[in-house]
């Protein structure tokens, strides 16, 4: 990476007259980053079985089809990388003939291609080369636990099946494409009383820099690299803030890695308070970090693809992506973008890929993870919450949030608003933000001492320009007994997460309750009629505190921010015949490790743990659970792991009621309805059942290729991205025909037959089949009973018939109930229905 910096200095020296690195459609001379894919197959495909029979493919002795070896011969993996890079360099020199350009990356394992900084005119020259398959403009991407192991039933269930937490996930490497990692955190130590060898199939390295010194990696954290070349070319990379190393200056990557695979039993201490002990889902799994996202700007596809390519080459078993694109990919289908196509090759190589659904809910078709080979995870609540409240002198109790101690339970304290506690040198006119309590020097310490200071929680707290931490420090410096925040009326619909406070404090989380507090406070003031000065502060209160967790919430429920289906197939958008999300996992109010220099949340700066919410937190839960499945079933394909997770989900909350979905950003608990598959996918993940699925649905790489070839107009795009012709694939295998553990039909024109092939991985078992029918549809499933032996397969035929015409989505389920206790859940979704009614003459 140091060589990249030197090259960039040279590059910018040659282009001093270029005003910016932005892409303008009207300016052919403006430079930008492009991702160039070549027609020749990548390294991971050399010996992969395909159905092609011509153009560089040949039959082996078994009659199956294999790629011919590359033009550079039979060489080692390391030398192959350099050989591919030289081929790329040669192509650039030949096409651009002495013109200036900068190659940022050579991709060779999952994609044969490179990222290059060129003008639009140069990019067009490259696209006309016979050796080039596709040229795509780089695009931006963004980032999207103490109790969740218990909530998921891991200690008595999945962990016990793997020999306890001491061995859960052992031998499995999870690769994280994120903001890096804090290697000093105890969640990533390899100190244990048991042997902890690095898996022999993993060949990654650990970068060594000033802020990621030698010894940062160990037997737990087995690899760490960073990728930032595309960001550097834009002039937005700040090496001081963003760290030119795998070190996490944000906090997000440290958090996600520890959710999936952090060590077991690490004390969670924040603001001096103990909140229990943390554990990852697979605490003995190994962690490999591929940093491609950064605090100040997010990330770019060229860097992400380089990170994914390297992770696959290094030999990770699972890739966890808590990132999504900032927009839907352009073109004939959302599936055709550099990241998803690289991940298709990763799946071909046997790597299970997990991605966050995105935090763009609750609108329909807000999904930011698209492809059927990617396992997409939505965010759900769990049953733990921290509640706080304030008791007023008029016997009114107001609820709020805040991970803070309470005041002395035997005392009540005077309330003083920040506006009424200013020193003689400060007026509200001088500082309109003084009520936010960000500067202790503005206040009269004698007035505040021993009392509760009232501060305003304005939009500036949402934006991060004011912080709870700073206001708490102000109150502490003024010797206040505690601090009370009321919600500014302009903060509408914003959901407040509990934040840590060292001293007694509370945040009133609703504008209505804030009005009640302020009306009581104002009505209790005694004001001199002549001077108009306050002569007595009559309002009193006490704070109960919010350090104690309760476990009474109805959970799980789909969080309002979790992106929803149906899966958009393109930008128009049309609905795809693919179910997204795949399932739900805990994503709200998740305690996990935090980088001590992390700046993503001002309230947790300097802390070792943080409570975060988002689908970013849900995805690594599933990555960790997938590691447990990989450990038990090392020969499972990525699709088989996905099937095990999907078919065993729970459809009910912990009280036996239906899983609910929050349907609005404002007052989400007052606007919820029973979740559909477009809200929750197959349901809420069941960690223990996923280790004993009974039956599995498997899908091959060839099936995904056939599905892509079935998209209208996709043949040239497929050739460009994969170098493979759709002539050699079944281009009539549409989305509903993929052997997925769900059935989604975007348009049912009268009737349709859908088939699924299931394989038994348990003892001989007899199953009966039941189903609930979507509105406006009739369904017939055959057979209705079957017996399947261990290792044998069974075909299910499902006949759909539209009984009404409607464009409103309807949902049902097919259930397979085994006599040994296995239950297989198959969600059914049908959107547009077109019936054919014939009137009698």
N, C-alpha and C positions, 0 to 999 in steps of 0.2 A: 504493500500500500504506500510506503514511502516513495517508491518509484513513481507512483501515480501523481503524488504531490509535485515532484520535480518536473514531470512531464507537463503538468498543468501550468506551472510557472512558465515553462518554455512556450506552451501553447498560447497563453495570454500575452506573452511578450510579442508573439507574432501577430496577434490580432488586437493591438491596442486601439485600433480605430473602430472596433465593433462595440456599439453602445450597450448591448445587453445580450443575454443568451435566451431570450424569450422567443417563442414560435409565433410568427405573424404570417397568416396565409398569403398576404399580398407581397411578401418580401422573400424572393428566392435566395438572397444572400445571407439571411439570418441563420445563425447556427443553432442546432438543437441536437438532442440525443435521440438516436434511432436504434431500434433492436432489429438486427438483420438475421434472418434464418436462411440457412443453405439447404439445397436439395438433398445432399448426402446425409444419411442417417447418423444420429448421435451414437456415442460409444455404448450407451445402455441398450441399444437396439441390435447390436452386431449379431448376436446369437439368439435373438428372440424369434419365436415361432410366429409366422404370419401366413396369410392365405394367398399371398401374391405368387405368381408363377412366371414372371417375366421381369425385364428391366432391372437387372442387378440382384435378382433373387434366384435361388436354386433349391431343388429338393434334396433333402438328406436321405440317408438309407432307409429311414422309417416312412418316407413319403411325405413328411412334413416340410414346410418351407422355411428357409433361413436366409438372413441377409448374407451377402458375400462380405468378406473382410474388406476393410477400407483400403484406399489406395496406398496408405503409408505402412501397410504390412503388419506383421505379427510382432508387436512391441509391448513393453511393460506399460502399466497404467500411468506412471509418472511421465515416461517418455512420450506416451500417446498424447497426453495433455499438451506437451510442448510441440509435438508434431502437428496437432490440430491448429494450435496457435500460429505456427509458421504458414500453414495453408491459408488461414484467414489473412495474415499479413500480405502474403503473395497476391491474394485476390484484390485486396485494397489497393496495392501498388499498381496492379494491372489495370483496374477500372479507373482509378482516380489519377494515374499517370503524373506524379509529381505535385499534385495539388496538396494543400495542407488539410490534415484531418487528425483526429486523436482517437485511437481505439481504447476503450475503457476496459472491456472484458472480452475474453474468449470463452464462450460456452461450448462444452463438448460432451457432457455426460447425458443430460436430458434433452438438450437442444443443441444442434450443431449450428453455431452462429456466433454473433458478437454484438456488443453495444459500441456505437461509434458516434463521436461528436463531429457532425458535418453540416453543410448547408443543405437547404431543401433541394437545390439543384443537384448536389452531389448524391443525395439520397435517391433521387430519381434515376441517376446514372447507375447506381448500385442495383436498383430494382429491375433495370433492363438487362442485367447480366444473366446469362443462361445458367450460371451456377447458383444464383440467388432465388430462393423460393418466396420470401416475404420480407417486407420492410415495414415496420410499425413504429410510429412516433411514441416515445416514452411517455408514461402518464404517472400521476401521483397516486399514492395510497396513504391510508391513515390507520392508526390503532383504533380499534373499536372499543387461611381458612381454618378456623379452629373447630367449627361445629359440623361442617358439611360431611366429613367422613362418617360421623354418627348419624346424621340425617339420611345419608345414603345407605346406612346399614353395613358399612365396611368392616368394623371390628369383629362382629359375630358372624359375618357373611363372607364376602369375597376375600378379605384378608385371611380369615381362618382357613379357607380352601387353599390358599397359597403358602400356608405354614406360619401365618401371623405377619404383623407389619415388618418384622425383621427381614423377611425375604420377599415381600410383596413387590413385584415388578423387576426382580433381579435378572440381570442379563439383557435387559431391553434398553435401547438408547432412544431417547426422545429428542428430536431436533427442534429448536425454537427459533423461528424467524421473527425477531421482535426488536426491542430497544437495547438489548444486551443484558448484562447480569452484574450484580455486585458479588465478586468471588469471596469476599470476606464474611459474608453472611453465614451464620451457623446452620441455616437450612441447607447449605451446599457443602458442608464439611464431610470428609470421608472417614472421620474418626468413628470407629465402631469396634465392637468386640468380635466381629465375624470377618472372615476373608471377603474381600470385595474387589475381585479382579475386573479389569476393563474387558468388555467383550472382545474376543479376537477378531470379529468381523468389522470392528470399527477402526478406521485408519485416520481419523481427523487429527489436527494439530491445535496447539494453543498459541495464539499470537502473544508476543511479549513486547510491551511498551512501557513507558514511564508510569502510566496510571493502570496498567495491567501487567505487573511485574512477573518475573519468573517465579513459579510456585503457585500462581493463581489457580491453575487447573490441578486436579487430583483424580482419584478414582471415582468420585461422584461427578464432578464437572470435568468431563473427559475431553472436551474440545471447545474452542472459542475463537471466532474470527469476526471481522467487521467488513462491511461493504458500503462504500459511500462515493464511488467515482462519479456516478450520475449527479449526485447532489453537489459535489465539488465543482463540476463544470458550470453549474448555474450560479456559482459565487455565493451560495447561501449557507455553506457549511462553516460553522464556527467551531474550530477544533478545541477551543477552551470550554465552551458550553456543551457541545455535542460529543466531545471525546473521540479522537481518532484512534479508537481501540474498542475491544468488546465491552469495556466498562459501561455500565448503565447510568447515564446522567439524568434519566427520566424517572425510572421506577417501575414502569409498566412491564418491562421484560423480566425483571426480578420477581415481580408479583406473579406473572403467569407461570414462570418456571417452577416456583415453589408450590403453586396450586396443584400442578400435575405431579411433581416428583420431589418436593421438598422433604427434608428429613422429618422423622416422626418425633413428636414430643418436645418441640422447641417452644419455650415460654414466650408468649406474646405480651410484651410490656410496652405500652405507649403512654406518653405524658406521665410516666411514673405509676401507671395503673396496670394491674395484671388482668388480662382478658382470657386466660386459659392457655392451652398448649396447641401448637399448630402441627399439621401433617399434610403432606401431599397425598394424592390419591394412590400413587405407586411409590412409596417412600424409598424403595431400594432400586428404583430405576436410575439410569445414568442420564446426565444432561449434556447436550451439545448445543452451543449457542452460535447463531449466525445473525449478527446484528446488522439490520438493514433499515431500521427506522430510528428517528432522532426527535428529540424534544421540540426543537425550534421550527421544524418544517414537515415532519412526517417522514415520507420516503417516496421512492420512485421505482417503477416496475423493473427497470434495468438492474438496479441493485438487488431487488427482491429475487428476480430470476437467477442472478449470480449466486445469491445465498442458497436458494433451493437446489440449484445445480450442484453446489459444493456439498451440501448436506447429503444429497443422494449418493454422490461419489464417495463420501466418507463412510457410508454404510449405516446411516440411522435407520431405525425400524419404523419410526413414527415422525411425522412433521406436524407441528402445531402452529397454526397461523391465526393470531388474534388481530388480523388486519384485513381491511377490505379496500377495494378501489373507491376513489372519490366520485366516480360516476360510472354509469353502465358502459361497458365496452361498446364501441361503435361496430358496425358491420352487420352481416346477415344473421348473426346469433351471438348472444352474450358469451357462449362457451369458447368462441374463437378469440382469445386474447393471450398474450405471451405467458402470463402467470398460470392460467388454467391449463394451457397446453403443456407447459413444463411439468405441472402436477400430474397430468395424464401419463407422461413418461415415468414419473415417480411411482405412480400406482402400478404401471407395467413392471417396474423393477421390484414390486412387492412391498412398497412403503404405504402405510395407512396415513391418509391426510385428513386432518381436522381443521375446520375453519369457522371462525365466528360468523354468525348470520348478519351482523351489523346492528348499529344502534339507531336505525332510521324508522322504527315503528312508531305508532301502530297502524299506519296506513296500509291498505292492501297493496300487494306487489311492491313492497319496499325492500325486498331481499337484495343483499349485496354479495351473496355467495351463490353461484349459479349451477355448476356442472354436476352431473350425477356421480362422477368418480370422486367427488369431494364430499366429505361428511360434514354437514352444516349444522351448527348448534345454536339454538335460541336460548334466551336467558329466562330463568324462573326464580321466584323467591324461595326461601326456605323458612323454617318455622321460628328461627331465632330473631328477636328484635330487642332493641334497647329503647326503653321509654323513659322520659323525664317529665317532670311537671313542676309547676310553681303554684303555691297556695297563697292567695291574696287575703288581705285583712278583712275583706267583705265576705269571706267564706266561699269564694269562688276558686275552683282549681282549674288551671289551664294546662293542657298537655303541650309538650314540646320535645325537642331532641337535644342531644349533647352528651358526649361521653365524659361526664364531669361528676365530681362528688357533690353531695348536697351540703347545705348549710347545717349548722347545729340544729338538731331536731327539736330542741327545747327553747329555741329563740326565734324571734321575728326581727326583720331588719328593715330599715327605712329605704325606700326607693327614691333614687335621684336621677333624673334624666340628664344626659350629657349636656344639653343646652343650658341647663340650670346649674351646672357645676364648672362653668368656665372661669378662668382667672381674669383679673382686671385687664390684661393685655389682649384678650381674645373676644371677638364677637362672632355671632353667626354670619354676619355680613362679610367678615374677613375670611371665613372658611366655611363654605356651604356644606363641606363634608365632615365637619367637626363632630357631628352626632355619631359618626362611625367609630369614634374612639381609637384612632390610629396613632395619636401622639399625646403622651402623658403631659408634655410641657404646656398643653393648652388648658389644663384643668387645675382647679383649686383643690389641693390634696386634703385640706382640712374639711372641706365639704363632703368629699367622697369617702374619707377614712371610716372604715367600719360599716359602710352602707352598701346597698346593691346598686351598681351603676347600670343605668338603662342606655343601650346603644341601638342605633338603627342598622338593620341588615338590608342594605340597598343592592341595586343591580351591580355595583362595583365589587361586591363580594362574589357575585356570580362570574364576573369577568376576571377576578383575581387581582384587581388593583388594590382592594382592601381585603384583610384576612381576619378570621376569628382569632388566629394565633396572636396577631399584633394587638387586637383589641383586648384580649385576655392579659397580655403583658402590660398594656396601659392600666387596666384595672388593678393588676398586681402591684405595679409601681406606685399607684395611688393608695395602696393599702385598703382597697375595697374588700368587703366581705364576699362579694361575688359579682357576676356580670349577667345581665339579662338582655337578650337581643329580641327586638320586635321586627316583624317583616314590613318593609316599606311597601306601600300599596302598589307601587309600580312593578314589584316582583311578582308577576302573575304566572301561575302554573308551574313554577319551578319547584322541583322536588328536592327537599333538603335531606342529605345523608347525615348521620351522626358524625360529629367531629370531636376530636379529643381536646379537653381543657384540663389544665392542672388544678385550677381553682374552681370553686362552685360556680356553675353557670348553666344557662339554658337558652335555646333558640326557639322562640314561638314560631311554629312552622306554617301558620295560616294567617292571612290578612284579617279574617274575622276575629280570631282570637287575639290578634295584635291590637285591634280596635278596642276589644273589651279591656285589655290591660291598660291601654292609654286613656280610655274614658275613666277608669277607676283612678288612675294616677292624677289626671287633670282635675277631677272633681274633688280630690282630697287635698289640693293645694290651698293654703291660706295666703291671700294676696292683699297687701296694704292698698286701701282704696285711693290714697293720695299718691304715693310714690310708685304704685303698681309693682312693687317688689315683693318677692315671695318671702313671707315671714315664717312659714311652717310647711314642712314636707310631711303631709299626713298619711300618705300611702305606705303600707308595710307589706312584707311578704317573706316567705321562706321557700327555698329550692329543695325539692326532694332528692334530686340527683339521678344520673342515668348510667351508672356503671354496671348495674346488675342486669344480666340478660334474662329474658323470659322466652318460653318456647311454646306459646299458645297460638301463634298465628295459623290461620288456615293456609296450608301450603302443600304442594307448590301451586303457584299461579303464574301465568305468563306476564312478564313485566311490560309496561306500556312502551318502553323503548326498543324492545326486541323486534327485529325486522320480521315482516310477515310475508307469506306467500299470497297468491300463487307465484311460482318462479317465472320471472320475465325472460322470454326467449330472445327478445330483441328490444330495440329502443322505441318501438311504436307505442306501447309495447304489446306484443302478443303473449299469451300464456303458454308456457312450456308444459309438456306432458311429464313433468318431473316434480316430485313432492319436495318442497323446501319450506321450513327447515326439516332436517331429518328427525330431530328430537330436541327435547329441553334438558338443561342441566342447571344446577345452581349458579346464578350469576349476580345476585343482588346482595349487597352488604357482605362482601367476602373479605375476611381477614387473611392476609398472606404477607410474605416477606416484602421488604421495601429497601431500595438502595439508600444508603445513608446520605448520599448526595443527590437523591432524586428530587426533581423540581416539578413533576407532573401535578402534584397537589401541594399547595403552600401549607395546608394544615398538617401535613405529615412530614414536612422537611426536617431532616435530622433524626427521624425515627427509624427503627429497624423493621416495623410492620406498619401496614396501612389497610384501611377498609375501603375497598373499591367496588363499583358496580358496573355491569355492562356485559354484553355477549363476549367481550374479551376475557372475562373471568369464567364464563360457562365453557368455552372451548377447551381450555386446559384440564378442566375436570374430566372431560371425555377422553382427552389424550392420555391422561393417567389411567383411566379405566381400560382403555384399549391396550395399554401396556400389560395389565393383568391378564387380559384375554390372550395377547401374544405370548406371554409367559406360559400359560396353560396349553395353548394350541399353537406351537411355533410354526406349524405348516399352514396355518390359515392364510388365505389370500386377504387383501384389503377388503374386498367385497364380503367375504365371510365374517370378518370382524364387524363390519357395518351391519350385516344381517343380525348377528348376535346381539348387538346393542339395540337395534330397532324393533325386533319382533318380541322382545321381552319387557318392553316399557310398561310403566304404570299409567293407567287412565284416570286415576282418582287421587284426590288429595288425602292427607293423612287421616281425615275424619270420615273418609268413604264417599264424599261427595264428588261431583265432577270437577276436573281441573278448570279453573276460571281464567279468563284472559282479560287483562286491563285494556280498555279500548279508547282511552284518551289520555293526553298528557296532563291536562288539568284535572284534579280530583280523580285520580285513576281508580281508587277503590269504590267510588260511587258510580263509575261507568265501566262495568265489566259484564261479560256474558260467558256462557260455557265455551271452552276453547274448541276450535275445529282443527283438523290437520293442517290448515294453512297458518294457524297460530302456533301449534305445538308439534307438528310432524306426527310421528308415531306415538308420542306421549312423553312422559318424564322418565329419564334413564333409571334403570333398576340394576345396580352394580352386581348384586349377587346372582340374579336370574340370568344376566348376560354371560356368566361363566358356565351356564348349563342350558343352552338354548334348545336342545333337542333336534330341531331342524334348522338348516341354513339355506339361504338363497345365495348362489354364487353368480358373479358376472365377470366375464373375461374381457381383456383388452380389446380383442376382436369385436366383441359386442358393442363396446363404446365407439369403436371406429365405424361400425355399421350404422349405429345410431346417428353419428355426425354426418355420415354420407347420405342419410335419408332426408336431411334438411334441404329444402329447395334452394338450389344455386350454390351448394356447399362444395361441389367437386373441385373447382379451382382453388378454393380456400384450403381444403384438406391437403391438396397436393403441395400448396405453398408452405403450410405449417408442418406437415409430416413427411413430405417427399414421397407419399404413397398414394396410389391412384384408387379412386372409389370403384373402378372397374373390378377390383378384386375383393369387394366387400358386398354384403347383402344390403343394398340401399333401400330396402322396404322394411327394415327393422326400426320402427318408430318408437318414440318414448314409452308408450304403454307396453311395448313388447320387450323392453329391457327387463332382465330377470331380477327386478328390485323387490324388496319386501314391502312394497306399497303399489297401488294402482292409481294413476292420475290420468284422466282423459280431459283434455281441454275442450274438445268438441266431439260430442257423440252424435253422429249423423245416423239416426234410426237405430242401428244395432252394431255390435262389435264383439268379436271373440278375443279374449286375452288369456294367455297361458303363463303359468309359472312352474318352474322346476325346483323342487325342494329335495334336499339330501339329509338323510338321518345320520347324525354323528353320535347317537346314544344307542342304548340297547333296543332290541326289537320292540315296536310300540304300535298300538292301534289308535288311530285318530278318527274323531267325528268332526264334521265341518258345519259351522253355523255362520250366519251372516245377518247383518242389519242392512236394510236397503236404503240408498239415498233417495230423497224425494224426487219423483218424476222418472224413476228408473225401475225396471224389473231386473232381477239378477237370478241366474241359475248357475250353481257351482257343481262340477262333476270331477271326481266322485264325491259323494257325501260321507263316505266312510272308506278308510283304507288302512292297511297294515304295511309297515315298511321296516325292513331289517336294517341293522347297523351297516352303514356305508351305502345302502341302496338309495335310489332316487324315485320320486313320484311326481307325475305331471298333474297339475290342477288346471282345469279349463273353466273359465269364468265367462259366461255369455251375458252381455249387457243389452238391454232394449229400452229405448226412450219411450215413455208412456205419455209425456207431455212435451211441449216446446217451451223452453225457458233458458234465459241467460244467467240465472242466479245459481251460484255454485251450491251443490248439495253433497252430503257426506254420509258414508256408511263404513262398515267394517266387516272383514271376514276373519273368523276365529277358527283355529285348529286346536282341538282339545284332546290331548293324549291320555291314555289310560294309566300312564306312569307319572302324570302330573305336569307334563309340559304343556304350555299354552303359547300359541304363536299368533301374534296380532298383526293383521294386514289392513292398514287404513285405505279407504277407497274415496276418491274425490272426482266428481264430474262437474264441469263448469257449464258449457253450453250444451243444451239438449235439443235435438230436432226430431220430433216424432213424425210418423207418416200415417195419418188416419184416412181410411178409405170409407167413404159414405156408401151405404147400401142403396141400390137403385130401386 
